[in-house]
């Protein structure tokens, strides 16, 4: 009985401590979830509140966005407007892990996942795998209820960026030749031919943006690389010269 009296307070203390630890973990988890529920996710024109069943709505919003963004005759990963579902999902999984200081800047605002500074498209050197390694966000000050477009900081997959540059650079030249040929022969009274010219200009601009973005990503990896510097300058010049209106919502044949 004496031994039991000695052990009993110890057991009670252990149970109390265990309960506090478990309660603290549950409170932290709940607090994180609650903080995310105050952040509205925007994909294309769809706005989604983070919760347990948001996955299907995210997938649907990404597909709807991509259907509007796709360009005939252009691969998805050479189109800067097409989102990568895998990257979007990994990004959202990592969001609750960000420091409270960053989450506080997002809370009460609309987080726009199409922002080019988030690199969640198919045509970037940041991949789902590099996002899983961890990322952070630099968030500009935006009023409550406003749309925020943070800058994502994560590891660049050099091989992926180089592959995109090697494909986007010649594609820019090829689409430019196509545009010049159409400009020289187009019948301005033909709606069909004018649509073809508009499409070619959009294709040219799209691949020039992919070239520019990934050449700059390579320069970020190796800032003293003279070859990367020269290529980035050419890509920036091309993207500026070939700028075209957004093709999302372009009329079809």
Secondary structure as UniProt FT lines:
FT   HELIX           2..37
FT   STRAND          40..43
FT   TURN            44..45
FT   STRAND          46..49
FT   TURN            52..53
FT   HELIX           54..69
FT   TURN            72..73
FT   HELIX           76..78
FT   TURN            80..81
FT   HELIX           85..95
FT   TURN            96..97
FT   HELIX           100..106
FT   TURN            107..108
FT   STRAND          110..112
FT   TURN            113..114
FT   HELIX           116..118
FT   TURN            122..123
FT   HELIX           128..132
FT   STRAND          136..138
FT   TURN            144..145
FT   STRAND          147..148
FT   STRAND          151..153
FT   HELIX           158..185
FT   TURN            188..189
FT   HELIX           191..221
FT   TURN            223..224
FT   HELIX           226..241
FT   TURN            248..249
//
